[in-house]
Amino acid sequence: MHIPNREELIKILDTPIFRKISETADELGLECYVVGGYVRDIFLERPSKDIDIVVVGKGITMARAFSKRLGKGAHLAVYANFGTAQVKYREHEIEFVGARRESYTRDSRNPIVEDGTLEDDQNRRDFTINAMAICLNSERFGELVDPFDGLLDLEDRIIRTPLEPGITFSDDPLRMLRCVRFATQLNFYIDEETFEALSENRERIKIISRERINDELNKIMLSATPSKGFIELDRCGLLELIFPQLTAMQGVEVKNGYGHKEMFYHTLEVLDNVAKKSDNLWLRWAALLHDIGKPRTKRWDPIQKWTFHNHNAVGEKMVTKIFRDFKMPQNEKMKYVAKLVGLHMRPIVIADSEVTDSAVRRLLFDAGDDIDDLMTLCEADITSKNEVRKQRFLSNFATVRQKLKDLEERDRIRNFQPPVDGKEIMELFDLPPCDTVGRLKAAVKEAILDGIIPNEHDAALAYIMSEADKMGIVKKSQ
């Protein structure tokens, strides 16, 4: 990591945006600093468009003047109740707040706020690496203010709180999740004293809303190696409180000398495998939940040893409940995750046996447009340490993928629509809407999926006539 000196920081901040902030602050006679994540990311050489500005004085006054100075294209939003304002300009979002000090009550993470100094404002920051500030006033432009050695912690890849961590986490328990999230996103280590405070204060997480918890979990999920975050959450005891369905997967039960696969760490390995292939948040959720039904379906059988029959179907139902209980989206995203969890065993069963056209057609029919994501999940699910077995499965999956491609090109099964619809059947046999129409449509679908007839109108019509004849249904006279 390169540590730029003040001259280099001046060059980095020598942009129209920061120069206009500097001019506005000088004109109003206000101390002004860029703080937090933007400063941290300068040193980490990470791109950032969200800029946090602390003003020793009235942040809203500064925001209004800055927005006016930018002129056309600047959009100002004032949040008077919070003493903050935001200016959106082109690709940037600039947040202004007055320097403040905070105090907390035991039953809320919402602080009592008073005007304060820059020192007060840095004291209230969550972690040392987010407490650094760079002055933007012309006389001190580019000067770093780093009272808690955040720069050293960046170099040492350490997450540490500026003040006593027990107080920091007790005051605002969401910071415990943010601690794990930053360690995961940046691949940093959590300071020992800070980690102990996570464990000691974990029960405080109960005052945090589920939506806030989900937001941090999603950020952990979207990191390069999300397993790191879940392992840290488990080590400090937070995971059991916010996601007991996951901790229920831990451990290996042994009976008569036979143990089953460790489900928790297998799940995290699958999640990491998916993360290497896709940044789709909901596919990653499907990976995290794909075996969630196993603890409930685990049975001992003297012949088969440990079994998890129908764990995919049980897991599919659990996804819906988890999304509801966790106040997550109750829409197509939930249905997508549940669908992948419910289907995730199908490609594995096909790949472990002879790959028949009929089985592949039915898989394609049931998965629809999500077939590629399902295959990605299933390939990620192969975590065997037996390389020969692993490569055999992956080779079979490649065969399944090719079959899927070939059959889709030929039979157009994805998002299947019957070549003969119900209206045509009713007109053909002078039938009202009834079960008979549904049975004929179902017969055509099954015939196409089994490869008895091609997915074409004339072939389907001829098959319907044949089936109707067997059922004693007479074609309408012309």
C-alpha angles and dihedrals in degrees: 000000000000115000109209117213123225094275090054091046089053089055092047091051094041094108131123091253097053093040091055091048089051093049092048093050093049092047091053093041093238130143108239134187139176106226146174127015096004091058092044091051092051088064093041089049091233121147115249132176099177110090123192116201124192117201122194092224131018111355093189092055089052092048093052092050092045093049090051091050091053090052123184114028096030116117118199124200118183123202100189095175089061097036091238138115134191129211118198114198122168107307095346133093112195118192118199124198134164116245108264147172122224139207128186141212120222097248100048140051090208107103132220101242130209132172111269148164129273087262091055090049094050091047090059094053118113102232137014092243089057095045098071119111134192119207116236099188111114097243093052100025110157095013112143119223108197111160096164100046093250089159091060090049089052090053091047091043092235131152108211135155120243093228133024104320096218091060092042093054096038091052093051112011092187085075088071090065091042088054092056091041094054091045088053098043095045096033089236131150124246113239112249096240090045091051092050088054089053090058095043094050100036094113088062089072087081091080092059118096118248090238091059091048091050091051091057093043090053091052090051089048091053095052122106094255107022094175089074091065095048092047091052091046089052095046093055095043098247096112094064089055099046102029112021091161088069097047088050086069093062127111138025122259116211124203126174088350094305122117129184128229115286100252103195099057091037088057092050090050090052090049091052091047091054090046089059090057106035142021091204103131094205094049086053089051089052088053091050092049101034094105097028090118095058099089090055094048100041111128136167116232120181091220104034093031110207115013135182101189115185093359088142092057092045090047091051090058091045091055090061092050094045091051090049095046092044091049091238123152112305093202143077091318091062091045090050093053093045091048094052092046090050093048101038095101095052099077090043092055091047093047092050093055139034108312103235124190091232094055092047092048091052091048090051091048093051097042098042114171091354093066095103092051090047091053090048090053093047093049089050088052091066100094099147114147087213099094094196092054092042093052091047091056093046091049090051090049089054087055090050091050091052091048090051091052094046095046093046091053090049105034104023093219098155108105087001119211117187112251088223113045131206094259092058091048091051092050092046094055100024091243131155119225102294147134091276091064090050092049092052092048090048091049091054092048092050092047091053093046091049091050094242091127133014120253092260134120100238094046091047092049092051090049091051091052089052094048092045090053090054089050092049094246113149123215115244112261115246 
